[in-house]
Amino acid sequence: MIIDFRNLSLLICYVDSGYFIIPRRLTKLRLICYKRLVKHIKLARYLALLPFPGIKGI
């Protein structure tokens, strides 16, 4: 599994319908992989590839 901010199909699997990141205890990922995943999800949000949670569309 390659975790990268450009791999949106993978990142979408780890966010819920409100675009909140799913907790580690539910994803069953190792700590290192989870930290890397969170880092890339936040980067994708910053680059506007993923929406921020709780923000409605205009």
PDB file of N, CA, C and O in Angstrom:
ATOM      1  N   MET A   1       0.854  -1.174   0.000  1.00  0.00           N
ATOM      2  CA  MET A   1       0.000   0.000   0.000  1.00  0.00           C
ATOM      3  C   MET A   1       0.897   1.233   0.000  1.00  0.00           C
ATOM      4  O   MET A   1       1.695   1.438   0.915  1.00  0.00           O
ATOM      5  N   ILE A   2       0.753   2.048  -1.040  1.00  0.00           N
ATOM      6  CA  ILE A   2       1.543   3.270  -1.149  1.00  0.00           C
ATOM      7  C   ILE A   2       0.671   4.427  -0.687  1.00  0.00           C
ATOM      8  O   ILE A   2      -0.351   4.736  -1.301  1.00  0.00           O
ATOM      9  N   ILE A   3       1.082   5.055   0.390  1.00  0.00           N
ATOM     10  CA  ILE A   3       0.333   6.190   0.918  1.00  0.00           C
ATOM     11  C   ILE A   3       0.918   7.452   0.301  1.00  0.00           C
ATOM     12  O   ILE A   3       2.090   7.771   0.498  1.00  0.00           O
ATOM     13  N   ASP A   4       0.081   8.166  -0.451  1.00  0.00           N
ATOM     14  CA  ASP A   4       0.518   9.393  -1.096  1.00  0.00           C
ATOM     15  C   ASP A   4      -0.688  10.317  -1.213  1.00  0.00           C
ATOM     16  O   ASP A   4      -1.818   9.853  -1.364  1.00  0.00           O
ATOM     17  N   PHE A   5      -0.449  11.610  -1.145  1.00  0.00           N
ATOM     18  CA  PHE A   5      -1.561  12.558  -1.194  1.00  0.00           C
ATOM     19  C   PHE A   5      -2.249  12.569  -2.554  1.00  0.00           C
ATOM     20  O   PHE A   5      -3.379  13.044  -2.663  1.00  0.00           O
ATOM     21  N   ARG A   6      -1.594  12.058  -3.590  1.00  0.00           N
ATOM     22  CA  ARG A   6      -2.196  12.009  -4.923  1.00  0.00           C
ATOM     23  C   ARG A   6      -3.067  10.776  -5.118  1.00  0.00           C
ATOM     24  O   ARG A   6      -3.843  10.715  -6.072  1.00  0.00           O
ATOM     25  N   ASN A   7      -2.951   9.789  -4.224  1.00  0.00           N
ATOM     26  CA  ASN A   7      -3.731   8.556  -4.321  1.00  0.00           C
ATOM     27  C   ASN A   7      -5.071   8.760  -3.599  1.00  0.00           C
ATOM     28  O   ASN A   7      -5.264   8.280  -2.482  1.00  0.00           O
ATOM     29  N   LEU A   8      -5.979   9.467  -4.245  1.00  0.00           N
ATOM     30  CA  LEU A   8      -7.235   9.843  -3.596  1.00  0.00           C
ATOM     31  C   LEU A   8      -8.142   8.652  -3.326  1.00  0.00           C
ATOM     32  O   LEU A   8      -8.904   8.670  -2.359  1.00  0.00           O
ATOM     33  N   SER A   9      -8.077   7.627  -4.151  1.00  0.00           N
ATOM     34  CA  SER A   9      -8.929   6.459  -3.918  1.00  0.00           C
ATOM     35  C   SER A   9      -8.561   5.769  -2.603  1.00  0.00           C
ATOM     36  O   SER A   9      -9.431   5.220  -1.927  1.00  0.00           O
ATOM     37  N   LEU A  10      -7.293   5.794  -2.243  1.00  0.00           N
ATOM     38  CA  LEU A  10      -6.870   5.223  -0.962  1.00  0.00           C
ATOM     39  C   LEU A  10      -7.255   6.140   0.193  1.00  0.00           C
ATOM     40  O   LEU A  10      -7.747   5.668   1.218  1.00  0.00           O
ATOM     41  N   LEU A  11      -7.039   7.436   0.042  1.00  0.00           N
ATOM     42  CA  LEU A  11      -7.331   8.379   1.127  1.00  0.00           C
ATOM     43  C   LEU A  11      -8.817   8.421   1.448  1.00  0.00           C
ATOM     44  O   LEU A  11      -9.196   8.564   2.610  1.00  0.00           O
ATOM     45  N   ILE A  12      -9.660   8.298   0.431  1.00  0.00           N
ATOM     46  CA  ILE A  12     -11.116   8.343   0.653  1.00  0.00           C
ATOM     47  C   ILE A  12     -11.573   7.153   1.488  1.00  0.00           C
ATOM     48  O   ILE A  12     -12.579   7.241   2.192  1.00  0.00           O
ATOM     49  N   CYS A  13     -10.848   6.048   1.415  1.00  0.00           N
ATOM     50  CA  CYS A  13     -11.210   4.868   2.213  1.00  0.00           C
ATOM     51  C   CYS A  13     -11.050   5.120   3.709  1.00  0.00           C
ATOM     52  O   CYS A  13     -11.672   4.435   4.521  1.00  0.00           O
ATOM     53  N   TYR A  14     -10.230   6.086   4.075  1.00  0.00           N
ATOM     54  CA  TYR A  14      -9.929   6.337   5.479  1.00  0.00           C
ATOM     55  C   TYR A  14     -10.556   7.620   6.007  1.00  0.00           C
ATOM     56  O   TYR A  14     -10.175   8.095   7.077  1.00  0.00           O
ATOM     57  N   VAL A  15     -11.507   8.185   5.280  1.00  0.00           N
ATOM     58  CA  VAL A  15     -12.307   9.297   5.793  1.00  0.00           C
ATOM     59  C   VAL A  15     -13.772   8.893   5.705  1.00  0.00           C
ATOM     60  O   VAL A  15     -14.166   8.145   4.810  1.00  0.00           O
ATOM     61  N   ASP A  16     -14.578   9.395   6.641  1.00  0.00           N
ATOM     62  CA  ASP A  16     -15.995   9.029   6.630  1.00  0.00           C
ATOM     63  C   ASP A  16     -16.779   9.983   5.723  1.00  0.00           C
ATOM     64  O   ASP A  16     -16.188  10.790   5.006  1.00  0.00           O
ATOM     65  N   SER A  17     -18.086   9.887   5.759  1.00  0.00           N
ATOM     66  CA  SER A  17     -18.922  10.679   4.848  1.00  0.00           C
ATOM     67  C   SER A  17     -18.832  12.178   5.123  1.00  0.00           C
ATOM     68  O   SER A  17     -19.099  12.986   4.234  1.00  0.00           O
ATOM     69  N   GLY A  18     -18.458  12.555   6.345  1.00  0.00           N
ATOM     70  CA  GLY A  18     -18.271  13.968   6.671  1.00  0.00           C
ATOM     71  C   GLY A  18     -16.843  14.427   6.482  1.00  0.00           C
ATOM     72  O   GLY A  18     -16.488  15.538   6.876  1.00  0.00           O
ATOM     73  N   TYR A  19     -16.011  13.575   5.876  1.00  0.00           N
ATOM     74  CA  TYR A  19     -14.591  13.825   5.605  1.00  0.00           C
ATOM     75  C   TYR A  19     -13.749  13.956   6.872  1.00  0.00           C
ATOM     76  O   TYR A  19     -12.700  14.600   6.856  1.00  0.00           O
ATOM     77  N   PHE A  20     -14.199  13.354   7.959  1.00  0.00           N
ATOM     78  CA  PHE A  20     -13.377  13.241   9.162  1.00  0.00           C
ATOM     79  C   PHE A  20     -12.504  12.000   9.027  1.00  0.00           C
ATOM     80  O   PHE A  20     -12.925  11.004   8.438  1.00  0.00           O
ATOM     81  N   ILE A  21     -11.289  12.056   9.571  1.00  0.00           N
ATOM     82  CA  ILE A  21     -10.379  10.918   9.497  1.00  0.00           C
ATOM     83  C   ILE A  21     -10.876   9.836  10.454  1.00  0.00           C
ATOM     84  O   ILE A  21     -11.192  10.119  11.610  1.00  0.00           O
ATOM     85  N   ILE A  22     -10.944   8.609   9.973  1.00  0.00           N
ATOM     86  CA  ILE A  22     -11.395   7.485  10.795  1.00  0.00           C
ATOM     87  C   ILE A  22     -10.307   7.165  11.825  1.00  0.00           C
ATOM     88  O   ILE A  22      -9.132   7.104  11.464  1.00  0.00           O
ATOM     89  N   PRO A  23     -10.666   6.958  13.100  1.00  0.00           N
ATOM     90  CA  PRO A  23      -9.669   6.703  14.142  1.00  0.00           C
ATOM     91  C   PRO A  23      -8.851   5.435  13.899  1.00  0.00           C
ATOM     92  O   PRO A  23      -9.291   4.513  13.213  1.00  0.00           O
ATOM     93  N   ARG A  24      -7.685   5.415  14.464  1.00  0.00           N
ATOM     94  CA  ARG A  24      -6.757   4.301  14.277  1.00  0.00           C
ATOM     95  C   ARG A  24      -7.313   2.997  14.832  1.00  0.00           C
ATOM     96  O   ARG A  24      -7.070   1.932  14.263  1.00  0.00           O
ATOM     97  N   ARG A  25      -8.040   3.062  15.911  1.00  0.00           N
ATOM     98  CA  ARG A  25      -8.577   1.832  16.510  1.00  0.00           C
ATOM     99  C   ARG A  25      -9.599   1.157  15.601  1.00  0.00           C
ATOM    100  O   ARG A  25      -9.829  -0.047  15.717  1.00  0.00           O
ATOM    101  N   LEU A  26     -10.211   1.918  14.703  1.00  0.00           N
ATOM    102  CA  LEU A  26     -11.163   1.339  13.756  1.00  0.00           C
ATOM    103  C   LEU A  26     -10.496   0.890  12.462  1.00  0.00           C
ATOM    104  O   LEU A  26     -10.964  -0.048  11.817  1.00  0.00           O
ATOM    105  N   THR A  27      -9.407   1.553  12.077  1.00  0.00           N
ATOM    106  CA  THR A  27      -8.734   1.200  10.826  1.00  0.00           C
ATOM    107  C   THR A  27      -7.770   0.039  10.995  1.00  0.00           C
ATOM    108  O   THR A  27      -7.421  -0.619  10.015  1.00  0.00           O
ATOM    109  N   LYS A  28      -7.332  -0.226  12.227  1.00  0.00           N
ATOM    110  CA  LYS A  28      -6.399  -1.324  12.533  1.00  0.00           C
ATOM    111  C   LYS A  28      -5.040  -1.150  11.842  1.00  0.00           C
ATOM    112  O   LYS A  28      -4.362  -2.133  11.542  1.00  0.00           O
ATOM    113  N   LEU A  29      -4.650   0.098  11.594  1.00  0.00           N
ATOM    114  CA  LEU A  29      -3.341   0.357  10.996  1.00  0.00           C
ATOM    115  C   LEU A  29      -2.273   0.455  12.078  1.00  0.00           C
ATOM    116  O   LEU A  29      -2.561   0.785  13.228  1.00  0.00           O
ATOM    117  N   ARG A  30      -1.036   0.161  11.690  1.00  0.00           N
ATOM    118  CA  ARG A  30       0.077   0.367  12.614  1.00  0.00           C
ATOM    119  C   ARG A  30       0.263   1.867  12.816  1.00  0.00           C
ATOM    120  O   ARG A  30      -0.181   2.669  11.995  1.00  0.00           O
ATOM    121  N   LEU A  31       0.923   2.242  13.914  1.00  0.00           N
ATOM    122  CA  LEU A  31       1.080   3.651  14.263  1.00  0.00           C
ATOM    123  C   LEU A  31       1.812   4.423  13.170  1.00  0.00           C
ATOM    124  O   LEU A  31       1.393   5.520  12.803  1.00  0.00           O
ATOM    125  N   ILE A  32       2.894   3.866  12.650  1.00  0.00           N
ATOM    126  CA  ILE A  32       3.691   4.558  11.621  1.00  0.00           C
ATOM    127  C   ILE A  32       2.852   4.786  10.367  1.00  0.00           C
ATOM    128  O   ILE A  32       2.870   5.874   9.792  1.00  0.00           O
ATOM    129  N   CYS A  33       2.122   3.762   9.947  1.00  0.00           N
ATOM    130  CA  CYS A  33       1.284   3.892   8.747  1.00  0.00           C
ATOM    131  C   CYS A  33       0.159   4.899   8.972  1.00  0.00           C
ATOM    132  O   CYS A  33      -0.180   5.666   8.071  1.00  0.00           O
ATOM    133  N   TYR A  34      -0.420   4.898  10.179  1.00  0.00           N
ATOM    134  CA  TYR A  34      -1.516   5.818  10.465  1.00  0.00           C
ATOM    135  C   TYR A  34      -1.028   7.263  10.472  1.00  0.00           C
ATOM    136  O   TYR A  34      -1.702   8.147   9.943  1.00  0.00           O
ATOM    137  N   LYS A  35       0.141   7.508  11.066  1.00  0.00           N
ATOM    138  CA  LYS A  35       0.690   8.868  11.081  1.00  0.00           C
ATOM    139  C   LYS A  35       0.981   9.354   9.667  1.00  0.00           C
ATOM    140  O   LYS A  35       0.725  10.512   9.339  1.00  0.00           O
ATOM    141  N   ARG A  36       1.513   8.474   8.835  1.00  0.00           N
ATOM    142  CA  ARG A  36       1.792   8.822   7.440  1.00  0.00           C
ATOM    143  C   ARG A  36       0.485   9.110   6.697  1.00  0.00           C
ATOM    144  O   ARG A  36       0.407  10.047   5.904  1.00  0.00           O
ATOM    145  N   LEU A  37      -0.532   8.297   6.962  1.00  0.00           N
ATOM    146  CA  LEU A  37      -1.834   8.486   6.328  1.00  0.00           C
ATOM    147  C   LEU A  37      -2.443   9.834   6.710  1.00  0.00           C
ATOM    148  O   LEU A  37      -2.932  10.563   5.848  1.00  0.00           O
ATOM    149  N   VAL A  38      -2.413  10.163   7.995  1.00  0.00           N
ATOM    150  CA  VAL A  38      -2.969  11.432   8.471  1.00  0.00           C
ATOM    151  C   VAL A  38      -2.219  12.607   7.852  1.00  0.00           C
ATOM    152  O   VAL A  38      -2.828  13.604   7.465  1.00  0.00           O
ATOM    153  N   LYS A  39      -0.909  12.489   7.761  1.00  0.00           N
ATOM    154  CA  LYS A  39      -0.088  13.548   7.160  1.00  0.00           C
ATOM    155  C   LYS A  39      -0.489  13.792   5.706  1.00  0.00           C
ATOM    156  O   LYS A  39      -0.602  14.940   5.276  1.00  0.00           O
ATOM    157  N   HIS A  40      -0.703  12.725   4.956  1.00  0.00           N
ATOM    158  CA  HIS A  40      -1.051  12.867   3.551  1.00  0.00           C
ATOM    159  C   HIS A  40      -2.504  13.306   3.360  1.00  0.00           C
ATOM    160  O   HIS A  40      -2.804  14.002   2.390  1.00  0.00           O
ATOM    161  N   ILE A  41      -3.404  12.921   4.251  1.00  0.00           N
ATOM    162  CA  ILE A  41      -4.785  13.414   4.178  1.00  0.00           C
ATOM    163  C   ILE A  41      -4.808  14.919   4.422  1.00  0.00           C
ATOM    164  O   ILE A  41      -5.504  15.653   3.722  1.00  0.00           O
ATOM    165  N   LYS A  42      -4.049  15.379   5.413  1.00  0.00           N
ATOM    166  CA  LYS A  42      -4.000  16.813   5.702  1.00  0.00           C
ATOM    167  C   LYS A  42      -3.363  17.586   4.555  1.00  0.00           C
ATOM    168  O   LYS A  42      -3.791  18.698   4.244  1.00  0.00           O
ATOM    169  N   LEU A  43      -2.352  17.012   3.929  1.00  0.00           N
ATOM    170  CA  LEU A  43      -1.723  17.654   2.777  1.00  0.00           C
ATOM    171  C   LEU A  43      -2.701  17.735   1.605  1.00  0.00           C
ATOM    172  O   LEU A  43      -2.760  18.753   0.915  1.00  0.00           O
ATOM    173  N   ALA A  44      -3.460  16.676   1.381  1.00  0.00           N
ATOM    174  CA  ALA A  44      -4.457  16.683   0.304  1.00  0.00           C
ATOM    175  C   ALA A  44      -5.546  17.717   0.577  1.00  0.00           C
ATOM    176  O   ALA A  44      -6.050  18.341  -0.357  1.00  0.00           O
ATOM    177  N   ARG A  45      -5.912  17.906   1.833  1.00  0.00           N
ATOM    178  CA  ARG A  45      -6.884  18.946   2.175  1.00  0.00           C
ATOM    179  C   ARG A  45      -6.308  20.327   1.887  1.00  0.00           C
ATOM    180  O   ARG A  45      -6.992  21.186   1.331  1.00  0.00           O
ATOM    181  N   TYR A  46      -5.051  20.538   2.264  1.00  0.00           N
ATOM    182  CA  TYR A  46      -4.402  21.828   2.059  1.00  0.00           C
ATOM    183  C   TYR A  46      -4.302  22.159   0.568  1.00  0.00           C
ATOM    184  O   TYR A  46      -4.440  23.317   0.174  1.00  0.00           O
ATOM    185  N   LEU A  47      -4.065  21.146  -0.250  1.00  0.00           N
ATOM    186  CA  LEU A  47      -3.955  21.344  -1.694  1.00  0.00           C
ATOM    187  C   LEU A  47      -5.314  21.306  -2.398  1.00  0.00           C
ATOM    188  O   LEU A  47      -5.377  21.344  -3.627  1.00  0.00           O
ATOM    189  N   ALA A  48      -6.391  21.233  -1.631  1.00  0.00           N
ATOM    190  CA  ALA A  48      -7.775  21.241  -2.127  1.00  0.00           C
ATOM    191  C   ALA A  48      -8.107  20.011  -2.961  1.00  0.00           C
ATOM    192  O   ALA A  48      -8.950  20.080  -3.855  1.00  0.00           O
ATOM    193  N   LEU A  49      -7.449  18.882  -2.677  1.00  0.00           N
ATOM    194  CA  LEU A  49      -7.805  17.628  -3.331  1.00  0.00           C
ATOM    195  C   LEU A  49      -8.919  16.923  -2.564  1.00  0.00           C
ATOM    196  O   LEU A  49      -9.706  16.174  -3.142  1.00  0.00           O
ATOM    197  N   LEU A  50      -8.977  17.170  -1.249  1.00  0.00           N
ATOM    198  CA  LEU A  50     -10.043  16.659  -0.381  1.00  0.00           C
ATOM    199  C   LEU A  50     -10.656  17.844   0.357  1.00  0.00           C
ATOM    200  O   LEU A  50      -9.938  18.786   0.694  1.00  0.00           O
ATOM    201  N   PRO A  51     -11.954  17.824   0.616  1.00  0.00           N
ATOM    202  CA  PRO A  51     -12.554  18.923   1.379  1.00  0.00           C
ATOM    203  C   PRO A  51     -12.245  18.809   2.867  1.00  0.00           C
ATOM    204  O   PRO A  51     -11.987  17.720   3.378  1.00  0.00           O
ATOM    205  N   PHE A  52     -12.274  19.940   3.546  1.00  0.00           N
ATOM    206  CA  PHE A  52     -12.120  19.956   4.991  1.00  0.00           C
ATOM    207  C   PHE A  52     -13.419  19.463   5.620  1.00  0.00           C
ATOM    208  O   PHE A  52     -14.489  19.662   5.045  1.00  0.00           O
ATOM    209  N   PRO A  53     -13.349  18.822   6.790  1.00  0.00           N
ATOM    210  CA  PRO A  53     -14.578  18.317   7.418  1.00  0.00           C
ATOM    211  C   PRO A  53     -15.432  19.454   7.962  1.00  0.00           C
ATOM    212  O   PRO A  53     -14.919  20.454   8.463  1.00  0.00           O
ATOM    213  N   GLY A  54     -16.726  19.283   7.855  1.00  0.00           N
ATOM    214  CA  GLY A  54     -17.660  20.231   8.438  1.00  0.00           C
ATOM    215  C   GLY A  54     -17.914  21.469   7.603  1.00  0.00           C
ATOM    216  O   GLY A  54     -18.709  22.319   8.005  1.00  0.00           O
ATOM    217  N   ILE A  55     -17.267  21.602   6.452  1.00  0.00           N
ATOM    218  CA  ILE A  55     -17.479  22.769   5.601  1.00  0.00           C
ATOM    219  C   ILE A  55     -18.424  22.374   4.469  1.00  0.00           C
ATOM    220  O   ILE A  55     -18.132  21.467   3.689  1.00  0.00           O
ATOM    221  N   LYS A  56     -19.545  23.056   4.391  1.00  0.00           N
ATOM    222  CA  LYS A  56     -20.535  22.766   3.354  1.00  0.00           C
ATOM    223  C   LYS A  56     -20.098  23.411   2.044  1.00  0.00           C
ATOM    224  O   LYS A  56     -19.414  24.434   2.041  1.00  0.00           O
ATOM    225  N   GLY A  57     -20.497  22.806   0.945  1.00  0.00           N
ATOM    226  CA  GLY A  57     -20.199  23.373  -0.373  1.00  0.00           C
ATOM    227  C   GLY A  57     -20.953  24.670  -0.601  1.00  0.00           C
ATOM    228  O   GLY A  57     -22.017  24.888  -0.021  1.00  0.00           O
ATOM    229  N   ILE A  58     -20.415  25.511  -1.428  1.00  0.00           N
ATOM    230  CA  ILE A  58     -21.031  26.822  -1.689  1.00  0.00           C
ATOM    231  C   ILE A  58     -22.073  26.689  -2.782  1.00  0.00           C
ATOM    232  O   ILE A  58     -22.708  27.677  -3.153  1.00  0.00           O
TER     233      ILE A  58
END
